[in-house]
Amino acid sequence: MVVKAVRRGLLLPRWKNAALLGGASAMFLWQLSHPIVRLAWPIANELLGFALGLCLPWMAAVAIFRIGLWWSKAIALVAVIPLVLYSAVFLLGSAMTGFADKDGRDLSFDRFAETHWKGSEVRLYRTDGGAAEAFGVVIRQERSLFPGVLLVRQLDDLYPCYALDAVSTDVGITVSDSGSECENFQEQRREYRLKPFLYF
């Protein structure tokens, strides 16, 4: 009985570690396509994203293995093959897209316009996926949580598209096509209603 109680006491922190790392991995992967928080410096975003994207899933698998039960070891060992494939694709994708930096600007996600609205900024970014991809435009509302860290709400993602114009209004922003013939932007202008703290 004492041995079982001690063993359960030792396993509990391992469970917590595995759950925490698994949750962190899921949150990171979701954050890639639906950003909520990001760093203000493009290089820091890239480096942190690369480190977390590559390491978090492996750390979660190791934490599951360290639980010490036969089924946890089996789950961790079965997860190795998908993790190897994931890592190969992740590294290949990172090598192909790379980080194009000029004067501290990320050229693959280049901010080309912004407008101020009630304590937040609405920023327009031009995406560049390389020679085989067309340009796109991402519209985001951003507010500084504290120096260097931004709360982000993505308003729209237009592809293919090269440039748009944004003007602040009382309730949000008005976006119009600046002659770049955005295929997903058929109307003359589009209104976006905003919230002062992005989500509320």
PyMOL commands that set and color helices and strands:
alter all, ss='L'
color gray80, all
select helices_A, chain A and resi 2-33+42-65+70-97
alter helices_A, ss='H'
color red, helices_A
select strands_A, chain A and resi 37-39+101-102+105-106+109-117+120-128+135-146+149-158+164-168+172-177+189-193
alter strands_A, ss='S'
color yellow, strands_A
deselect
rebuild
show_as cartoon
